[in-house]
């Protein structure tokens, strides 16, 4: 699950409980409920980061 924070950046959250505290360095598990964060969810989040980064680059170009 991906949330968008108030500044527009994506945040990865647990699909089962919605917790945003995810440990991707120790087995990809949620701190709250212990559910595994799937590879597909991580890939979706990484794509959202790429898209967010591209939007930010476009906004910087417009500010010049």
C-alpha positions as CSV (number, residue, x, y, z in Angstrom):
1,X,0.0,0.0,0.0
2,X,1.3,3.4,-0.8
3,X,0.3,6.6,1.0
4,X,1.1,10.1,-0.3
5,X,2.4,12.3,2.5
6,X,1.5,16.0,2.8
7,X,4.5,17.0,0.6
8,X,3.4,14.7,-2.1
9,X,6.0,12.0,-1.6
10,X,5.0,8.3,-1.6
11,X,5.3,6.2,1.6
12,X,5.3,2.4,1.7
13,X,2.8,0.9,4.2
14,X,1.7,-2.5,5.2
15,X,-1.1,-4.0,3.0
16,X,-2.5,-5.8,6.1
17,X,-2.6,-3.1,8.8
18,X,-1.7,0.1,7.1
19,X,1.3,0.7,9.4
20,X,4.0,2.9,7.7
21,X,6.8,1.4,9.8
22,X,8.2,-1.2,7.5
23,X,11.6,-2.9,8.0
24,X,13.0,-3.6,4.5
25,X,16.4,-4.4,5.8
26,X,15.4,-7.3,8.0
27,X,13.2,-9.6,6.1
28,X,10.7,-7.1,4.7
29,X,8.2,-7.2,7.6
30,X,5.8,-4.8,9.2
31,X,6.8,-3.7,12.6
32,X,3.2,-3.5,13.8
33,X,1.7,-6.8,12.6
34,X,4.7,-8.8,11.3
35,X,3.2,-9.3,7.9
36,X,5.7,-9.7,5.0
37,X,6.0,-6.8,2.6
38,X,5.9,-8.4,-0.8
39,X,8.4,-7.9,-3.6
40,X,5.5,-6.6,-5.7
41,X,4.7,-3.9,-3.1
42,X,8.3,-2.8,-2.9
43,X,8.5,-2.6,-6.7
44,X,5.3,-0.5,-6.8
45,X,6.8,1.8,-4.2
46,X,10.1,2.1,-6.1
47,X,8.1,3.1,-9.2
48,X,6.2,5.7,-7.2
49,X,9.5,7.1,-6.1
50,X,10.8,7.3,-9.6
51,X,7.6,9.1,-10.7
52,X,7.8,11.5,-7.7
53,X,11.4,12.3,-8.5
54,X,10.6,13.0,-12.1
55,X,7.8,15.4,-11.1
56,X,10.2,17.2,-8.7
57,X,12.8,17.6,-11.5
58,X,10.1,19.1,-13.7
59,X,9.1,21.5,-11.0
60,X,12.7,22.6,-10.5
61,X,13.0,23.2,-14.3
62,X,9.9,25.4,-14.2
63,X,11.2,27.4,-11.3
64,X,14.2,28.6,-13.3
